Amino acid sequence: MPISIAVCCLLSVVGVDPVPPSYDKEIDPLMRKYCATCHGKRMPRASISVITYEGLMKSKKGKALVVPGQPDKSPLLRTMEGHEPIMPPKFATLQPTKQEIARVRAWIAAGAKDDTPTD
């Protein structure tokens, strides 16, 4: 068995996804679904916009919402996992699932790459 197949099989057995989540296909749609109402382009609350990759990497307050490779130091993920301020707020109609939050964690842990296609 080729080593790459063996590694993929081993990773799937221990519950590690060998393919990191896609910003373009997974993370951006999650941000738009759960966060864009308050943290979109027009007058974002707390000067934080999460609907662009650039917005996640540096908010208007100058702090990164995502620290690539360090999910536990990423304010975006910490708030999604229940640390203050909890986001989305508990009163919000739509709430991300545990699986969706896990995909955000995996994306950040894998380096938080922007795979948005360029024209």
N, C-alpha and C positions, 0 to 999 in steps of 0.2 A: 504494500500500500504506500503510495507516495506520501511524503511527510506532510504536505499541505492538507491533504484529505484527513490524515490522522489528527492533526492539530484542530481542524474544524470539528471533527467528531468529538474529540475530547472537550473542546469548549462548549459544545452544545450539551454534552452530558453533565457538565458542572454548572450549567445555566448562564454562561457568558455568551453574549451575542457577538459572533466574529465580525459582523458587519455593523459599523457604527451607524447610529441614526443619521438621517439626512436632514440638514437644516432646511433645504428647499422643500422637501416632500413631507417632513414630519413636524419639525420645530416651528417653522414660520406659520403653518396652518394652525397649530395649537395656540400660538401667541395671538393670532388674529381672532380665533374662536373665543378664547377666555379673557383676553386682556385688552384688545383694541378699543373696546367701548370707552374705557377710561384712559388708556395709555396709547392712543393712536396718534396720528399726525397733528390734528387740529387741537391746539391748547391741551396737551397731555397733562394729566394730573401729576403733581409733584415733579414736573419737568422731565418725566420719564416716558420715552416712547419705546415700545417693544416690537413694533411692526417692521423694523428693518434690522438687518444684521449689525449695522453701524450703531443703531440705537442700543442694542444689547451690549455692545462692546464699550460704549462710553455714553452715559446719560448726560443730559444737559448740566447736571450737577458735577460732572467731571469724574464720577466714579463708575467703574465697570460693573455692570449687572451680572456679567458672566466672566469668570476667571478660567480661561481654557486649561483643562487638565486638573482643575481643582474644584470639584463640585461642592465640597463642604465650605469653601470660601466664596462661593458665588451667591450674592444676595438674591438673585432671581430664584434659584432653586431653594434656598433656605426659606423664603417666604411661601413658596409653593408647598413645602413640606411641613408648614405649620409654625414656623418661627415668626415672631412679630416683625413688621406688620404682616399679618396673614393675607396672602393674595392668591387667587381672588378672594375678596372678603366673604365671610361665611354667608352673608345675606344675598350674594350673587346667585342668580338663577342657574347659571352654568358653572359646574365645578369639574376640573380635570380628574380623571380616574387615577388610581395608583399606578396603573400600567403606563399612562401618559406621562406622569411625573417621573417614573423610572426611565422612560425614553429620554427625557430632558437631562436627567442625571447621566445617562450613558453617553449622550452627545457631548456634554461638558467634559466628562472623564476622558473621552476620546480626542479631546483637543478643540472642541467647539468650532469645527471647520465650516466655512461658508462654501457650499457647493451649488449656489445659485448659478444657473447658466448665464453666460454673458452673450450678448447679441453677436 
